[in-house]
Amino acid sequence: MNSQSREKIFPNPTLSHSQEWKHIKVRIFMVNQQELLGTLIIPSQGYKARLSDILNNPLKFLSLTDVAVYHENLLILKTPFLSVNKQNILYLIEDDSNEIKNNLSLPVELD
C-alpha cells in the first residue's frame, strides 16, 4: 500500500493541514456485554463525516482514543487507544451523557 492510499484509508489528523477534524464522544455496546466510552476522530465535513459513514466503511476496526471499558457497570480498563472490531458491536451512539442517563430510567413501550 502506497502512502497516498494509506492516507485515504487511515487519515492522520496531525499530518493533514487541509482537513478539519472533529472529536465525537461515543458509547459503544459490545456483544460481550462490555460498554466502551471513547472518542472517535472523524472529518468535520464532506464524505465520511458521519458516524454511519465510519460504521459502513470497509475497514474492520474502529480506532478510539481516551477509552474507558466497563463490564456490569464496573470500570475494567482505561487506555489512551483501543482498536475495536466492528463485528462485535451491538450498537453505537453519540455520547451525550446527561441525555443518556436521563433516558435510561424511562420505561420503553413497544408497539
C-alpha positions in Angstrom: 0.0 0.0 0.0 1.5 3.3 -1.0 1.4 6.4 1.3 -1.3 8.2 -0.7 -3.8 5.3 -0.5 -2.9 4.7 3.1 -3.6 8.3 4.0 -7.1 8.0 2.3 -7.9 4.9 4.4 -6.2 6.0 7.6 -6.2 9.8 7.8 -3.9 11.3 10.3 -5.2 14.5 11.8 -1.8 15.6 12.8 -0.4 15.4 9.3 -3.3 16.9 7.3 -3.5 20.7 7.4 -6.2 21.0 4.8 -8.7 18.7 6.6 -10.5 19.8 9.7 -11.4 17.1 12.2 -14.0 16.7 14.9 -13.8 14.6 18.1 -17.0 12.7 18.8 -17.6 11.1 22.2 -19.3 7.7 21.6 -20.8 5.0 23.7 -20.4 1.5 22.2 -22.3 -1.6 23.4 -20.5 -4.8 22.6 -21.8 -8.4 22.1 -19.8 -9.5 25.2 -21.8 -7.1 27.4 -19.0 -4.6 27.7 -19.6 -0.9 27.2 -17.0 1.4 25.8 -16.8 5.1 26.2 -14.3 6.9 24.0 -13.6 9.4 21.3 -13.7 8.9 17.5 -11.8 11.4 15.3 -13.6 11.9 12.0 -13.6 14.5 9.3 -15.7 17.6 10.2 -17.4 17.8 6.8 -17.8 16.1 3.5 -17.5 12.4 2.7 -17.0 10.2 5.7 -18.1 12.9 8.1 -21.0 10.9 9.8 -20.9 8.1 12.3 -22.8 5.9 9.8 -20.1 6.5 7.2 -17.5 5.3 9.7 -19.5 2.2 10.6 -20.3 1.4 6.9 -16.8 1.8 5.5 -14.9 -1.5 4.6 -12.4 -1.2 7.5 -13.0 -3.9 10.1 -11.9 -1.9 13.1 -12.7 1.4 14.7 -9.9 3.4 16.4 -10.9 5.0 19.7 -9.0 7.3 21.9 -9.4 8.1 25.6 -11.3 4.9 26.2 -13.0 3.5 29.3 -14.2 -0.1 29.2 -17.0 -1.2 31.6 -18.4 -4.6 32.3 -21.5 -4.8 34.5 -21.1 -1.1 35.4 -17.5 -1.7 36.7 -14.6 0.1 35.1 -12.2 -2.7 34.0 -9.8 -0.7 31.7 -8.8 2.8 30.9 -6.5 3.3 27.9 -5.4 6.1 25.6 -6.1 4.0 22.5 -8.3 1.0 21.6 -9.0 -0.7 18.3 -12.4 -2.2 18.2 -13.6 -5.0 15.8 -16.8 -3.7 14.3 -18.3 -7.2 14.0 -18.5 -7.2 17.9 -20.5 -4.0 18.1 -24.2 -4.3 19.0 -24.8 -0.6 18.6 -23.0 2.7 18.9 -24.4 6.1 19.9 -23.0 9.6 20.2 -22.5 10.1 23.9 -24.4 13.0 25.5 -24.1 11.5 29.0 -26.8 13.6 30.6 -29.3 12.8 27.9 -28.4 9.1 28.0 -28.6 8.9 31.8 -32.0 10.6 31.8 -33.4 8.3 29.1 -32.1 5.1 30.7 -34.6 5.4 33.6 -37.6 5.8 31.3 -39.7 2.7 30.6 -39.7 1.6 26.9 -43.0 0.9 25.3 -43.1 -1.3 22.3 -46.0 -1.0 19.8 
